[in-house]
Amino acid sequence: QVQLVESGGGLVQPGGSLKLSCVTSGGFSRNTMAWYRQGTGNRRTVIATVSHTGYADYDEDVRGRFTISRDDAKNTVSLEMNDLKPEDTAVYFCNVRPPLRELWGQGAQVTVTS
C-alpha cells in the first residue's frame, strides 16, 4: 500500500524551530515531492517543493526560513522550519506535486504560540 506518514509536529514559541519528516512507502524517486499546509479555515496550499534532482522552491511566505530536502535511499522528505511565526500554525502534509488525493495522510500539527 502506497502511503506517506508525517511526523515531527508540535508546539513551539515564536522564533523557534521544528523539523518535519515524511516517510514514504517508496517509489517516489522520480517524483517532485512537496510540503503543503492548511491552517484553520484556510485551504491547503503548497509551501515547498523538491524535484527528483534536488531543486528546491518555496512559497514567498516561508522562503529563507524553511528548507526542504529529500533522501530517496531512506524514502524520506524533510522540512526544516526556523524562525517560526504564529501564522505558520497549521497542519502540514507531504505529497507529490501535483498532489494525489489517495496519498494525503493525517498530517503533522504545528502550533506556534507564546
C-alpha positions as CSV (number, residue, x, y, z in Angstrom):
1,Q,0.0,0.0,0.0
2,V,1.4,3.4,-1.0
3,Q,1.4,5.8,1.8
4,L,3.1,8.9,3.2
5,V,3.4,9.4,7.0
6,E,4.2,12.8,8.5
7,S,5.8,13.3,11.9
8,G,7.7,15.9,14.0
9,G,5.0,18.5,14.6
10,G,4.5,20.1,18.0
11,L,4.1,23.3,20.0
12,V,6.8,25.9,19.7
13,Q,7.3,29.5,20.6
14,P,7.7,32.3,18.0
15,G,11.2,32.3,16.7
16,G,11.6,28.6,17.4
17,S,12.4,25.7,15.1
18,L,10.9,22.3,14.2
19,K,11.8,19.6,11.7
20,L,9.1,17.6,10.0
21,S,9.7,14.2,8.4
22,C,7.7,12.4,5.8
23,V,8.4,8.7,5.4
24,T,7.1,7.2,2.2
25,S,6.4,3.6,1.2
26,G,8.9,4.2,-1.6
27,G,8.7,4.5,-5.3
28,F,8.8,8.3,-5.5
29,S,12.4,8.9,-6.5
30,R,11.3,10.3,-9.9
31,N,8.6,12.5,-8.4
32,T,8.7,16.1,-7.3
33,M,7.8,16.0,-3.6
34,A,6.2,18.8,-1.7
35,W,5.1,20.0,1.6
36,Y,1.6,21.6,2.0
37,R,-0.1,23.2,4.9
38,Q,-3.6,24.0,5.9
39,G,-4.5,26.5,8.6
40,T,-7.9,26.5,10.3
41,G,-10.4,27.9,7.9
42,N,-8.0,28.0,5.1
43,R,-7.5,25.9,2.0
44,R,-4.5,23.6,1.7
45,T,-1.6,25.3,-0.1
46,V,1.9,24.2,-1.3
47,I,4.8,25.8,0.6
48,A,7.9,23.9,-0.6
49,T,8.8,21.5,-3.4
50,V,11.9,19.5,-4.2
51,S,12.4,17.9,-7.6
52,H,13.9,14.5,-8.2
53,T,17.2,16.3,-9.0
54,G,17.1,18.1,-5.7
55,Y,16.0,21.5,-6.9
56,A,14.0,23.2,-4.2
57,D,11.5,26.0,-4.4
58,Y,9.4,27.8,-1.8
59,D,6.4,29.9,-1.3
60,E,7.3,33.5,-0.5
61,D,5.8,33.2,3.0
62,V,8.4,30.6,4.0
63,R,11.4,31.3,1.7
64,G,14.5,31.9,3.8
65,R,13.1,30.2,6.9
66,F,12.2,26.7,5.7
67,T,14.3,24.1,4.0
68,I,13.0,21.1,2.2
69,S,15.2,18.1,1.5
70,R,14.8,14.5,0.4
71,D,16.7,11.3,0.9
72,D,15.5,8.7,-1.6
73,A,17.6,6.0,-0.1
74,K,15.7,6.4,3.2
75,N,12.3,7.2,1.5
76,T,12.2,10.4,3.4
77,V,11.3,14.0,2.7
78,S,12.0,16.6,5.4
79,L,11.1,20.1,6.2
80,E,13.3,22.1,8.5
81,M,11.5,25.2,9.8
82,N,13.2,28.1,11.5
83,D,12.1,31.4,12.9
84,L,8.6,30.1,13.2
85,K,5.7,32.6,13.4
86,P,2.2,32.3,14.7
87,E,0.9,32.4,11.2
88,D,2.8,29.2,10.5
89,T,0.3,27.4,12.7
90,A,-1.3,24.7,10.5
91,V,-1.4,21.0,9.7
92,Y,1.4,20.1,7.5
93,F,1.2,17.4,4.8
94,C,3.6,15.9,2.3
95,N,2.5,14.6,-1.1
96,V,3.8,14.6,-4.6
97,R,3.4,17.7,-6.8
98,P,0.8,17.9,-8.2
99,P,-0.8,16.1,-5.3
100,L,-2.7,12.8,-5.5
101,R,-5.8,12.5,-3.4
102,E,-5.0,9.0,-2.3
103,L,-1.7,10.0,-0.8
104,W,-2.9,12.5,1.7
105,G,-2.0,11.4,5.2
106,Q,-3.0,12.6,8.6
107,G,-0.5,15.4,8.6
108,A,1.5,16.9,11.4
109,Q,0.1,19.7,13.6
110,V,2.4,22.7,14.1
111,T,1.3,25.3,16.6
112,V,3.3,28.4,17.1
113,T,2.3,30.4,20.2
114,S,3.8,32.2,23.1
